[in-house]
Amino acid sequence: MRDEYPRPDFVRSEWVNLNGAWDFYLGGEKRSIEVPYVCQCRKSGIGERIREDAVVYERTFFVPDTWKGRSVLLNFGAVDYFCRVWVNGQCVGTHFGGQTPFSFDVTHCLNWGEECIRVEVEDWLKDEQIARGKQYWEDESSFIWYTPSTGIWQTVWLEPVSASRFSWIRFTPDIDEGTVKIDYRLEQGTALPCEAMITICREEKPVFKGTVWCRELCNTITVDVFQKKALNGSFHFVGAYWSPENPNLYEVTMALKNGTEVTDRVESYFGMRKVRIEGGRIYLNNQPYYQKLLLDQGYWEESLITAPSDEDYKNDILMSKAMGFNGCRKHEKVEDPRFLYWADHLGFLVWEAMASFWVYTPEGACAFMREWMDVIRRDYNHPSIIVWGMLNESWGVPGIYENQEQQSFSKSLYYMARSLDSTRLVISNDGWEMTDTDICAVHSYQHGREDDQKQQELYKNCLKEIGELPKIVEKRLFAKGHSYQKQPVVLTEFGGIAVSEDESGWGYTAIGRSEFLKEYSRILDAVYDSDLICGYCYTQLTDVEQETNGLLTSTHQYKFEPEKIKEINDRRNR
């Protein structure tokens, strides 16, 4: 069972985990399912590729008597795609969107005995207007599309809260000034005025302790965390910055006090890091930083889009770093916050992306944008995230090259993200047909087969000039009316080499296992030979179902000696 605390950047000490065995109704038949694993995966105890669009979950639970007198929140990490939630026969709320969390106050429904929860889920398996990413709408997986996931796929839990409490807390670091701005909002029912007590530590040593007198629900305080000391800043590039090499974090406790009573206490953390672009390069903490990313789709053979355990998130990052990668591009999936927790603590860059929808309609565009805004709000505090990737390869916007409506949608996503978060970079359409964008993000698998010297040379030469890149990209780099504006150029998908001994598998090209490292080295040398390219994302971390072009197997085991991959990756660092 997934039993770790599910919201690692906003931790309250009291909670009850509702993961585990639930009753599950499919086509009128009652089954048992292990939450939070979807019914299509083996880990759920069912493991069937269903045809139904609607399923129902039920279970009973007890609320601790010590929670009486406080409100009880029922929290869901994510449910794919639409759900209606009932407690003791009363509907407590609904939610659209399969990637983001939601909560309901269920206090008024409780009888303080045995309680019953019912979750009615609809996931329209063949509806191409909803954000579904790589979840295939046909009956069998094929090409780059996989088994769909229906229903609860992240943790469900209860927590008690007081009327006077924090709604959210947001940390915005400024490494140049050595400060962090802390914005926070109090819940509507908070008794004002009240005191917010803030404690910041690093490596268990106090950095700041203070109290803010709150007369309004929204408040801000800016704290000097570097305290004008050279070794905390950029001195010899050590200090207290957050980076993949030195993932320094500051631990925060924020408590709310009314009179002598502490009504809420939340544990969180932040990292002091800065991302910017200059001269066609990406800078991390004011230094050029070469991106060495893996395409990570977040699938597991036994549990699909939910990691079997929290340790699996940690292991994926450690294995990636052992191969010489410094981050990942999360692909077609908003990952569980526990992955981001480990990325923050272990030092691993994350380019975050939403699951795509496939057919453009105004209704689908509205739903997609609403959910993207929720993603940015949820994950704002994670220092590991440095890029928001709005769209991918014109999926959902197939006419974007000329269609003004679809171009406007792409640009509105870009400016929406920039308006909510000025600390990260934003890509409008990763791969090609870009509109307004901070990074020129290019996809190309045209590296040439082992025996095609002419194509290999073309690939190598085209990577060196922005004007030549379209020769090895499937579509035009920019949508009509848009052009290259000297943004950093990152090869955000390439490689995809499958091992040819696996005849049932698929990759963009294939080669024998004994020749793989030579082929990987040859392709990466072409990338490293380019002064235009300032980073890459190799396809991909693991095999996923029929797509067998991972550096790891579908069970997340090394295919090749990690130190040999690292040796190749380490040939360039700037």
N, C-alpha and C positions, 0 to 999 in steps of 0.2 A: 504493500500500500504506500502511496505517496503521502508521507506524514510530516514533511518539513514545513516550516512556516511559509505561506505562499506569497506574501507581499513584503519582500525583504527591505524595501526602502521606506516603509511606513509601518513599523512593527509595534503592535500592542501586546502586552504580556499575556492577557487572558484571551483564550480562544478555544473552540471545540471543532475538531476536524470531522467533517461528514463524509470523507472518502470511505471506500469500502463497499460492502455488499448492499446493493439496492435491488428492489423488484424492477423488472423491465418488461414493458408490454410492446410486442411487435406483432402487428397483424391480428390482434385479439388474443394472442398467446402470451401467457405470463412466463417470464424467464428470470434468471438472476444475472446481474452484471456487476463487475468490479469497477466502480468509479474511482478515478477519472479517465478510464480507458474506453474508447469508443467501441461500439458493438462489432465493427468490422475487423477489429484486431484480436489476436489470440489472447493477449494479456487481459482482455475484458472478461474472459471465460466464455465468450460466444464465438467470435471469429468468423462471422458470415458477412458476405457482401450483399447487403439488403437491397430490395427494390422499392420499399415503402418510403414515402416522404415524411411520415409522421411516426414518432415513437413517444413512449411515456415512461417516466421514472417515478418510483415511489419508495419511501422509507419512513420509518419512525425514528424519533430521537427524543432525548431528554435535555432540558436546559437546567444547568446547575441552580439550586435554590439561592446560592449566594449572589446570583445576578439580579434578583428581584430588586425593584426600585430603579433599575437602569433600562435603557432601551437595548433591544437585541437586534443586531443586524445579521441578515442572511446574505453571504457574499458568494459570488461565482467568479472564478478566474476567467472562464470562457465557455460558451455553449454555442455550437454550430448548428443552425444559423438563427432561427427565431424561437423564442420560448415564452411560455406563459407559466407563472409559478403560483402555486396554491399552498397555503398552510392551514391545516385543520378546516378545509373546505372553503376558505376565503382566498380569492385571488389577490395577491399582494403586488403584482406588477408583471410587465412584459419587457422583452428586450430584443432588438434587432441587431444582428452582426455577430459573426463567429469568432472574432479575434480579440475582443476587448472585455474587461471586467464590468460587473454591475452589482449593485447591492439593494436590498429592500429592508425597511424597518418592519419587523414582523411582531413587535411587542403586543400590539392590539389583538393578535390572533392566538396568542399562547394561552393554554389552560394550566400550565405549570404541572403537567403530568406527562403522560405519553403524548408526543406531538407527531403529526403526520405531515410530510411534505410531498407534493406532487409537482413534477416538472413535465409539462407538455411541450415537445419539441417538434418543429417543422423545419426540414432541410430539403428544399426542392431540388432533387438530385440532378434533374435535367434542365434547370433554369440557369441559363448562361448570363443573366443580368446581375446575379449576386456575386459577391467577392468569394471566389472558391479556389483561386490559385491553381495548384497542380492536381486538385481533386477532380478526377475525370468523370464526365457526365454519361459516358457510354458504359456498357455492361462489363467490359474487361479493360484492364490497364493496357496502355499502348504508347510506344514512342517515349515522350517525356511527361506523360500523365499517369497518375497513380490511383490507387484505391481511395475512394472518398471517405470522409469521416463525419459521422452524424452524431450530434448531441454533446453531452458534457465531456470536455477533454482537458480541463484544468480543475484544480482543487475547489471544493465546496466547503465553506466553513462558517461558523457563527462567532460573533464577538459581542461583548457587552460594552456599551458606551454611555456616557453621561450627556445630558442636554448641552452642557458647556464643553465643547471639544473642538479639535482641529478638523477642518474639512480636507485641507491639503497643505503641503509645505513644498516650496520650490527653492532650489539653490542655484545661483548664477555666479560662477567664479570669474574673477578678473585677475589673471596672473601678473599683469603689468602693474597693477596697483597693489597686488598682494591681498585683495579683499574678496569676500564672498557676500553677495546680496541674498538675504533670506526673506522671501515673500511667503506669507501664509494667510489662510482664510479660516475664520472660525465659523462653526455651524450656526445656522439661523437662530437657534434657540439659546445661544450662549448668553449668560447673564453678564452685562457690561456695567461698569468697567471691570476688568480682570487683569491678572498678571500672566505674562508668558515668560517662563524661566528657560534660558538657553545655556547649554553646556556643550562645548566643542573640545574634543581631545584628538590627539594624534599619537598613535602607539601608546595609548593609555596615559599620556602626559597631557595635562590641562593646557589648552590654548586660549580659551575664552569662557567666562562665566558671567552672565548678566541677566537682568530682568527688564522686560519691556512692559510698560503700562498701556493696556489696550482699551481704547475708547470706541473703536470701530471694529467691524468684523474683519476688514482687510488691513493688514499691517505689513511693514517692511523694516528691516534693520540691516545695516551693512557692517560687517565685522572685519577688522584687520587681522588676518590669520598669519601672514608672514611677519608681521611686527617689525618691519624694516630691517630684518636680519639677512645678511647676504647669503648665508648658507640655506635659507629657506627658499630663495628665488633661483635665479639662473646661474649662480656662481659655479663655474666649471660644469654646468648642465647636470648637476646632481640635485640638491635641494629637495623640495617637497612637492614637485610637480607630479601629476599622474601621467604615466606613459606605459606602454607594454613592457618596457624594460624595468620600470620602477613604479608599480601601481600603488602609489601612496594614497591613502584615504584618510579622511577626517571623520571621526565618529561623532554623532550629534544626538543629544537628548533634549527634547522640548517638552516642557510640562506646562499645563494650564492651571492656574490657581485662582479660586474665588475665596477670599478671606483666608481662612486657615486650611481649606480643603483643596487638595489637588484633584481636579476633575478629569484630567486626561494626561497621559504620558505616552510619547511616541519616540521610538528610536529610529534614527536614519543615518545617512552618511553622504559625503560628497567628495569629489576629486577636483584638484586645482589643475585644469588643463585648458588649452586654447587651440582652436582650429581656425585656420584662415588660408587664403590663397594669395599668391603673389608671384608674378613673373612666370606663370604657367606651371607653378609647383604648389603642392599641398604642404602646409606648414603645421607642425604639431609643436606647441609650446615655443613658437617663434624660431623653430629650426626646420629646414626641409626634411620631410619624412616620406620615405619610399613605402608605398602600400604593397604588402605581400599577403594577399587575401585568398581564402578558399570559398568557393560557392557552397553554402551550407543550407540544405533544404529541410533539415530537422525531421528526418524520418527514421524510424526504427522498425526492423523486421517484425518484431513481436508486438509492437505497440503503436505503430504508425506515427501520428504527429505528437503524441505524448511520450516523453522520455520514460523508460521503464523505472528509473529512479533518479533522484537528484544527483547522485554520483556520476550518472551518465553524462550530464551536462558538463560537469567538471572534467571528466576524462576526455571528452571530445576536444576541449580547449587545450588541455595538457598535451594530447597527442598531436594536435595541429602545431603547437609551439615547438614540440620536439622535432617536427619536420621543417622548421624554419619559417613558418608563417606567423605574421603578427596580427592577423585579424581575419574576419570573415564577412562576406556579403550574404546576409540572410535572404533567402530566395523564396518569394511567394508565400510568406508566412510571417506573422508577428509572433515572435518566440515567447515562451513562458518567461516571466520575470526572474525565475530562478536561474535561467541561463545567463541573463544580464548580470545578476548578482555575481556569478562566478567570473564572467568577463571583467567586471569591475575589480574583483579581488585578485585575479590571476594576471591581469594585464593583457587584454585582447581587444583590439579594435572591432567595432560592429557597425556595418552599414545596414540599417534597418529598412525593411520594406513591408508593404501590405500584400495580402493575397489579391490577385487581379480579378476583375470581372471580365467577361469575354465579349459581350454584345453591348454597344453603346446605346443607352437610352437616358433621357433626363432623370428618370427615377433611379436607375442604377448608378448614375453619376452622383446624385444627391446622397444615396446611401453610402457610397464609397468615400465621399468627402467627409461625411459625419463621422464615420468610423476612423478615418485617418486622424481627425482632430482628437478623438479619444485616445488614439495611440500616442500621439505627441504629448498629450497631458499625462498619460500614464507613465511614460518613460523619460520625461524631461531630465530627471535627476541622475541618470546613469552616465558617468563619465566615459564609459567605453563606447557609447554611441557617438559617432562623429558625422554621419551622413544619413539623411532621410531620402530614400529612393521612392519617388511617387508612382511612376508607371514603369512597365518593363516591355520592351520590344513592341510597343504600340498595341499591346493586348488590351482589349476593351475599347480602343480608339483606332480601329483599323484604317480609317480614312484620314488620319491626322496630317498626312503630308499636305493636303490641300483643304481639308474641311475646316472652316473657320470655327464652327461650334466645338469640335474636338480639340483644336488648337487652343481655344479659349479655356477649355476645361483643364488642359495640361498646365497652362500658365496660371490658372486660378489655384491649382494645387501647389504650384511652386510658391506663389506669393502668400498663400494661406500658411504654409509651413514657415516661410520667412517671417511672417507677422507674429506667429506664436513662439518662434524660437530663433533668435538672432545669433546663437552660439554655434550653430552647426551648418554644414553645407547641404545643399538640396539639389537633387537631380530630377529633372522634369520627366524624362522618358529614357530609361537606361537601355542602351544598345544602339539606337539609331533614331532618326526623325525627331530629334530633340527640338524643343522650343526654348524658352528661357531656362537656363541651367547654370549651376556653379561649376560643374565638371562635365567635360566632354567624355561621356562614358560609351565605350565602343565594344561591340561584340564581334568576334571573328574566329571561326574555326577553320579557316582556309589556310592552314599551315602547311598543307601538302603532305601526301603520303610518303612513306619511307623511300619509295622508288621514283618520286616525282621531283627531281631536282629543280626543274623550271618553276614549279609552283612554290617550292621552298624559297627560292631566291626572290620571287615576286613578293611573297609574304614578308620576308625580312626587309626588303627595300621599302615597301609601302608603309611599314611601321615607323619609318623615319620622317615622313613628310605628311602634314595634314591634308595637303591636296591630293596625295596618292592613297590615303586610307580608304576612300570609297571603293577602290578596286578590289578590296578584300572584305568588304562589309556587305551584307545582304541587301540593305536598302540605303537610301541617302542618309548622310550623317544628320542633317538638319531638315526640319519641316520647311515648306515653302514660305519665304518671307523671313526666315531666320538663318543665321550664319555663325560660323566660328568666331568667337570674340576673345581669343587667346586664353581660354580656360585651360586648366590642367587637363591633360589627356590621360585617361586611365583605361587600360584594356580590361574591361570588367567581366568579360567571359572569353575564354579561350581554352584550348587543350581538349578536354573531354575524351581522352584516349582510353579505349577499352582494351582489356587483355584478350587476345583472339582465341585463347584456349577455351574460353567460356562461350560456346557456340550459341547458347540461348540468350546471351546478353547483347546489349546495343551500346554503341558509343559513336562519337562523331568520326573517329577513325579507330582502327584496331591494330594491335601489334602483339607479337609473342611476349610472354612474361619475361624471358631472358633479355629481350631487347628494349624493355620499357624504359629503363633509366637512361639509356643512350638517347632514345627518342624524346623523353622529357627534357633532357639536357639540351638537345638540339633546338627544341622549340623555345625554351627559356633563354637560350643564348641569343636568339633572334630578337626577343623582347628586350633583353639587357643591352643589346647593341644599339638601341634607339635612344637618342637624347630627348625625343619628343615624349615618349611614354614615361610617366612618373609613378607608375604602379600597375598592378595587375590583380586579377582574380581568377584563379585556376578552377576549372570545372572538372571534378568537384571533390568534396570531402569524402563521401561514402557512396557506394552502390545504393541505388534505390529501385527495388523491384527489378524490372527488366532493363533498367539503365545501369550498366556495369562499368562506368568510367570513373569510379571513385578511387582515391588513394587508400581508402579503407574499404573493407567488405561491408555487406549489408548488416552484419552483426558488429560493425565498428571495430574490426581488428585490422592491424597493419597488413597490407599486401606486400610491402617492400620495407627494407630496413630504413627506419626513419632518419638515421644519421646520414644515409646516402642521399635522400631527398634534401635534407638540410644543407649538405655540402654544396649541392647545386644551387639552392635558393640563396645561399650566403655569398655567392659571387658578386652580388651588388647590394649595397646598403643605402646609397644616396642617388 
